[in-house]
Amino acid sequence: MYLEKLEIDSSIFGRSVLTIYDFSEQLDFDQFEQDYILQYDPVYVSCKIPIENISEIHALENHGFHFVEFQIKSTIKIKGNYPTAGFPYIFERIDTEEKLEPVLDIAKSTFEYDRFTIDPLLGKEISGERYKQYVLKSFQSADERVYRLYNPSGNETLAIKTHKYLGGNEVLFLLGGVHPKYKNTGIGALNGYYELNELYKNGIKRGYTHISGANYPVFNIEFGKIGFKIIAAFVVMRKIYLK
């Protein structure tokens, strides 16, 4: 059982945000918690538990943690030739700060189903700033990429994507979002097709992602249209420490 301090989240909250890995109900959690409170003075601590480990979920509940998200891990074998022919759009890697601005605007406004937006103790403002910073991190990281789907007629950014290269021929899908005015128009699925075609062209054969079980639109796109397969499910538990 160990901790990671999430630097981006911590900077947004103004206090430490931590994640617990390899939770074990066999260890002395009371002492573990006292130690990290003394060291980090956290505001928010989360832990992801495989959904079948009910006793571990209950153990965290007994220590004041609450359920905040059901999360799916899924994968796809990337085959190429996804249906984008006939559409007038362009899927473009973001490589300048000028092109980044409309992408950040979408990141701040598009996400509705993540655990920060729906948390009654937090809300959309924190969530929007958080996603903006994570897109900025992807822009600045050598192993991550930022893309936009745009209409060359008017240069309007319709949707965004970020992913991380894992080495070999695999990738981790990070964020994907559609401009609020183009939601429920089919742009979300099309954005996914463009990304998969781009990855296939770059030699990527398999991708992984994590999505919230509350995000029904993405669920329907990824499993109903694109062909992702579920490989694991998790419960995300969180505890908020107020002053």
Beta strands, then each sheet from edge to edge (+ up, - down):
strand 1: 2-5
strand 2: 16-21
strand 3: 42-50
strand 4: 66-77
strand 5: 90-93
strand 6: 144-151
strand 7: 156-167
strand 8: 170-178
strand 9: 206-212
strand 10: 229-240
sheet 1: 1+ 2- 3- 10+ 4- 9+ 8+ 7- 6+ 5-
end
